[in-house]
Amino acid sequence: MRAAVIDVGSNSIKILVAERGADGALVEVLSRTLEVRISKGIGSGRPSLTQEGIRAGVAAIAALAAEAGGAGRVTVVATSAVRDASNGSVFGRELASATGLDLRILTGSEEATLIGRGLTTDPALAGLRNFHSYDLGGGSLECLSFEDRKLASAVSLPLGCVRLTEMFVPSPGAPLGPAERAAISKQVKDSLDASGFPVVPAGWAVVGTGGTLTTIRAMAAATRGISVHEADPLVPESSLRDMLSAVGSVDLAARKNLKGLPPARADVFPTALATLLALAESAGIQAFHHSFRNLRWGVAAEILD
């Protein structure tokens, strides 16, 4: 039996087809990402999906679903962009009409729980017992705390890089200015303080997931001519600071030419780096251990179990 999961995010739409190996471990059969941003306007007081965004999202889901041959039923889940949109249900109806697929709009709690479940399928994290995890997306930041490998607490915060770019960066094509960076940092720290989510206890590891850390790792791999999976999964705070200085100081045209950085993410990438850096400073994080396994893996594990 195989599970096919399509994750409709704010900044991209991804598919994972997975199955259980002989030892019971979850194994990837197919994985693909389409850089389709459906979340334009997410930073407004009452966000809604544009008709253009809905059409692009439905087309991307249909294309990915067509690649899931032999996987049986395709499960489609949506997160912050659709969840927070006033017309999120319209997206679901248009998807069903065009493809026959149902859309499961996850609550913040469901999203966090499934991300946690996905993380625990990662063999690279098998030795971790107590750790925090942070998943930065386009619309939200999911904060998770694990004790003895069980999810102890979780919070979903509206700190995604697309959302914060719309809120605090009036000219995404220009270099990120100090005032914009300060505003992003303040929003992150104020939101974390208000959430009551704890700082990282001494001796605990920190796991990071989501497109931003994947991109950081891909850029490091591109400079060395290796695959993203061969790049060091550990991303220290100092690397975030250095990358923000380099990427944030150039305009959009220059960013689009950087190796390993998807051009479709170039406008929000400085904000994403500033967000992770503010998170590290506020939560006492010295380094993120990157994992590719998050929401899609959690949904696949749920289906196969």
Secondary structure, DSSP 8 states (H G I E B T S, - for coil): -EEEEEEE-SS-EEEEEEEE-TTS-EEEEEEEEE-----TTTTSSS----HHHHHHHHHHHHHHHHT-TTS-SEEEEE-HHHHH-TTHHHHHHHHHHHH---EEE--HHHHHHHHHHHHTT-GGGTT-SSEEEEEE-SS-EEEEEEETTEEEEEEEES--HHHHHHHH-S-TTS---HHHHHHHHHHHHHHHHHHT-----TT-EEEEESHHHHHHHHHHHHHHT--GGGS-SEEEHHHHHHHHHHHTTS-HHHHTTSTT--GGGTTTHHHHHHHHHHHHHHHT-SEEEE-S-SHHHHHHHHHH-
